[in-house]
Amino acid sequence: MLLLRSSIQRARNLKALKPSIFALRSSYCFSTGAAEPSSSLPCPPRVPNLIGGKFVDSQSSSTIDVINPATQEAVSRVPLTTNEEFRAAVSAAKQAFPAWRNTPITTRQRVMLKLQELIRRDIDKLAMNITTEQGKTLKDAHGDVFRGLEVVEHACGMATLQMGEYVPNVSNGIDTFSIREPLGVCAGICPFNFPAMIPLWMFPVAITCGNTFILKPSEKDPGASIILAELAMEAGLPDGVLNIVHGTNDVVNAICDNDDIRAISFVGSNTAGMHIYSRASAKGKRVQSNMGAKNHAIVLPDANVDATLNALVAAGFGAAGQRCMALSTVVFVGDPQSWENKLVERAKSLKVNSGMEPDADLGPVISKQAKERVCRLIQSGVESGARLLLDGRNIVVPGFEHGNFIGPTILSGVTADMECYK
């Protein structure tokens, strides 16, 4: 059994872009551009809340720095939304709901049609922001946006998707019919690993169905959500239909407990997902909780060598292993020796660098804490008797010596009772 850690994504055809993130005066326009780098800013800009159609600075004095994982520079600063601001966001969504639910479905679809056009226009800006805050390669960041864009395109057909059913004469003189209606205020709680795709899984479908929405992006990389909200408003989304709040456990618990929020969608870790599901469902909410996974590949003796190696490397190292569908474990049927040698050779060819560099295959992991956890698990595997075929712990990227980089790492002889496997 082999364990794989780290990432692969190619950005061969992209130019290296110098990102910056900034707030524009009182409008709180949060975006990226080719202005001076963020390191030259004396104080990182504060990420605003979106409440009732306005980007407003939080009154909170408690903040979390958004750190570029390749450079350790503070890109922006996320205030932890206060209780009063959270209630104001929910109130704005609740007040916007009656008019929005009565808006014709064709009008709501038209907003999505415009939104997908604007996302295509600004896809480079979104990708730069994602790479700056999350660390993945620019090519991977473009894929992040594109997969979310597909959901927006899907929402453009909501008139057909929302159709109910009618069955005449199911019994003597009895017809049955079903009508699909919006619930009211819904909420989304997002992880750090796909800053554009996962918010776009959530709010476009919810609001096109006639709901209003409270979005809580990850505090580690909220910039993409702010840009997407700007684009939604530019597309014609009415005030209060989409609102954004920021925070950690307290805001998550407030979302679970608030009586005006009818449904929650969550993507993230098992621990958080089980807590949100139990707490919110106890309050009578509908909860969609998408949690982690343990993914295995089984390689048979007659497998095509090149196709298999390409699949293992891409799935095992994609997005620095920071996705629920990452392939962490390979089980070889028969003698694994020849496979191991070829897999190590292929993994060694991957280039570890800042995601902004056009030749990068692997970017950094999200934080120093994440890097320390991976290194600890690798060491625990070695101490438990696994063979370390490839060690990426001590890699140094020139020009990015302080980045959270881990090279491709492969452990062999792993058993199910080892911590690194669990």
N, C-alpha and C positions, 0 to 999 in steps of 0.2 A: 504494500500500500504506500502510495506517495502523497505528500502534502505539498501544495503549491501556494506560494504567496507572492504578491506584488502585482504589476500591471503591464498591459501592452495596448497601445493604440498608436496608429501612425499618423503623422502630420507632415508628410513629405512635401506636399504641394502648397503649404501655407507659409506666408511670410511671418517672421517674428514680429510681434506687435507689442509695443510698450503700453501697458494699460494704466489708466488712472480712474479713480472713482471720486465723484465730487458732488456736492450739493449746490444748486444754483439759487442763491439769494433766498427770498421768502417762499419761492415756489416749490422748494424741496425736490427739484427734478433730479432723480438719482439715476445716473447712467455712466457709460464709459466713453472714452474718447482718446485722441492722441495728444492730449495736453501733457503738462509736466507730470512726471511720475509721482505716485502717492507719497514716496519717501520725502519729497520736498515740502509737503504740507506740514505746517507747524503743529496742527492738531487734526486728527482724522475727523471727517464729517460724521455727524450723527444721522443714523438711519431713521427716517420718519415713520410714524404710524399713518395709516390711511383710514380716516373716519368720516363717514358721511360725504364722501367725494372730495375731501381735502387732505393733502399731506400736511400733517401737523407734527411738530417736535414734541416728544414726550416731556412731561414735567419731572420725570424720574431722574434722580441723581445716580442711580445704580445702572452701570453699563457693562457691556461685554465687548471687548475688542474683536473685530473680524481680522484674522491674521492670514496673510498670504503664506501658504505652507511651503513655498519654495524659497522665500526670502526672510520670513519672520517679521516683515513690515506690517504695521497696523494699517489696514486698508480703510476701515470705517469703524464706527462705534455704535453698538446697538443698545439703546436704552431699554430697560425692562419695563414694559407697559404697566402703568399703575392700575389699581382696581377701578378707579373712577373712569379712566380712559377705556378700559376693557368694557365696562358697562355702557359707555357712550357708543362704542363700536357696535355692540349688540343692539342697542336701542336704535341706532341709525339703520341697521339691517332690518329690524322689525318694522320700523316705520316705512321703509322702502318696499316692503313685501306686497302689500295690497295692490298698489299700482303696477308693480312689476308682474305679478301673477296674472293680472288682467290685460297685460300687454299682449297683443297677438303673437302667436308663435312665429309667424313669418318675420315680424319685427325683431324678435329676439335672435332668430337665425341670422338676420342681416348684420347684427352686431358681430356675430362670430365670423361671418364672411369677411367683414372688414378687419377683424382682429387677426385672422390668418394671413391676410395681406400685409399687415403691419409687422407681424412676426417675421415674415420672409424678408421684409425690407431691413429689419434691424437684427437679423440673425447673427451677423458678425459682432455687433455690439454685445449681444447677449452672451455669445461664446467667449468673448474676451473677459467679461465680468465673471463668468463661471470659472475660467482658468485662473483668474486672479485670486478669487476667494476660495475655490475648492481644490485647485491644483491639477486637475486632469488635463490632458493634452488638448490643444485647440480642435483637433479633428474629433476627439471624443466629446468635447463640449458642443460642437456643432450637432453631433448625433443626439446629445442630450436634448437640445432644443427641437430637433426635427421629430423625435419620437413624441414629444409633447404636442407639436404642431399637428401630427396625425389625429390626435384626439380632438383638437379644435375643428379640424376638417370633418370629423365624424359628427360633431355637434351641429354642424351646418345642415344636417339632414334630420334634425330633431322632430320636425313636423310628422314625418313618417314613423320615427321611432316611438313617438308618444301616442300613436294611435291605439285606441282601446279595442275591445272585442264585442261582438254581438252574435248571439245564437238564438234563433227564433224557435219557439214551440218545443223547448226542452221537456216540457210536460204539458198536459192539456191546458191551453190558454196561458202558458207561462213562457215568456222570453227572458233571456239573461243578457246583461251587458256589463262591461267594465269600463271605468273611466280612470285615466291616470292623472293625478293632480299633484301639484307641488306641495312639499311639506311645510315650508316656512324658512326659518333661519337655519342654515347648515354650517358646519365648520370643517376645516381641514388642518391637520397637524403633520408637518413635513419633516423628513430627515435631511441630512447634509449631502447625501451622495449624488442626488440628481436635482440640482436646484431649480431647473426649469421644467423638466419632464414631469415630476410628480405634482407640483402645483397645477400644471396643465392637465394632469389626469383628473383633477378635482373640480376646480371652480368652473371651467367652461361648460361641462355637462350639467352641473348643478344649476347654474344660473340660466342656461338655455331652457331647462325644464321649468323655469319660473320661480326657483328658490332665490333667496339672497344668501350671502356667504361671508364667513369670517375665516380668514386665512392666517395661520401662524407658521411662517417659514422657519427653517432652522436658524438659530442664532449664530451659527458658524458661517453661513453664506446666504444672507437675505437679499442680496442685491438683485438677483434675477427676478425675484417675486415683485420687487418694487418696479422694475422696468416693465414687467408684464402688466402690472396694474396701470401704469401710465399708458401703455398701449391700449388696454381695454377701455380706459376713459376716452382716449383719442378716437377709438372705434365707435363711441356713442353710448357706452354703458352709463345708465343714470346714476346719480349720486346715491350712495348707501347700498347699492346692490352688491358691491364687493368692498370689503374692509380688511385691513391688515393690522395685526397686533404682533408684538414681539415679546419674547420671554423664555422662561425655562419651566420648571415644575409648577410654579404657582399659576402661570397662565394656562398651562395644560389642565390643571385641576379646576380652574375657573370655567374653562370650556366644558369639562365633564359635568360640572355642577349647575350651570346656568339653566334655568327652567325654560328660557325662550329659545334655546338652541335645540332643535329637534333631531338632528342627525350629525354624526361625526365620521369622517374618513381619516384613517391614520396609516402611515407607512413608517416602519422603523424597527427597532430591536424587539426581541421577544419580551423582555422585562417591561419596557414601556407599553408595548401593545397589550399585554395581559392586564396591566394596571388600568389602562384607558378603557378597555372593553368591560372589565368588571365594574369600574366606578361609573361609567356613563350609562351602561345598560341597566344598572340598578336605579338610575334616575328615569328610566323609561325611554331612553334615546335609542334610535337605530345606530349601530356601530359597525363600521367596516374596518377591520384591523388586519393589515397586511404586515406580517412579521418576517423574521429571518428564516433561513433555510440552511440545510447541510447537503450540499450537492455532490454527487459522486459520478465518476465516469467509469464504465467497465469496458476494458479493451480486450477483445478476443484475439486469438493468435493469427487469424487471417485478415486482420484490419489493414487497410491501406496505410502505409507508413507515413507518407507526406501529409495526407489529409488528416490523419489522426494527430500527428504532432502539431500541425497548424491549429486544429481545433482545441487541443489541450492547452497550448500556450496562450491562445486568444481568450479562452474561457477561464483559464486559471489565473492569468495575470491582468485581465482587462479591468480598467478603472481602479487599479491598485488593489484589486480584490475587495473593493468597498462597494459591493452591491449584493443584494440578496440572492441573485442567481450566479454568483461567482462559483467557479469549480475549485473546491479546495482539496478534493481527494480523488486519486486515480487508483483503480484496482486492476492489475494486469492478470489475465488468465494465462497460466503457463509461466515460462521463465521470463522475469522482468528485466534481466541484465541488459540485453540489447536495446530495449526501449529506454531504460534509464540513461544509458550513454548518449543516445540520440536526443533525448529530451533535455539533458544538461547542455549539450552542445547548442541546441536551438535556443534555449533560454539565455545562454551566455552572449548570444548575438544581439540581444535587446539593448537599446541605448537608454540609459537613465539620465533624465535631464529635466529642466523646467518645462512645464507644459507649453510655455510660450515659444520654445525653440522648435524650429520646423522639423528637426530630425529626431525629436523625442519619441520614444516608444513607451516609456514609463515616466509618470510624474510622481510627486510626493504623496504620502498619505496626509490626511486632513490636519493632524495635530501632533505635537510632541508626545502627548499621552498615548495616541494611537500607535506611534512608532515604538514607544517603550513597551506597549502591550504585545506587539508583534515580536519584538526582540525577546521578551520574556518567554513567550510561547515556543519560540525556536529553541531557546536554551533549555526549556523544560523537556522538549522532545529529545534533545541530545542526552540529557541527564537520565532520561527514562529508557535509553537504549536504541533510539533511532539513529540511523546513519545520515549525516549531513552531506549530501551530494553536492550542494551548491549553497553557499552562504552569502547573502546580500546585506548583512547587517552593517558592515564597516565601509560601505561605499561612500565616496566623497565626490561630489559634483563640482568641478571647477567653476568658480563664480557664484555658486549657491551652496557654500560650505555649511550654512546654518539651516538648510532645508530639511524637511522631514522625509528624506529619501531612504528607501530600502530596495536593494536590488533583488532580482529573481532569486528565490530560495526554494530548495527542494529537499525534503526529508524522505528517507526510505526506511522500510521496516517498521512503519508505524502500526501500532495496535490500538484497538478500540478503547482500551482503558487509559490511554495516555491523555494528559490534559490538552496537548496540542491538537489532538484529534477531536476531542469533545467541543 
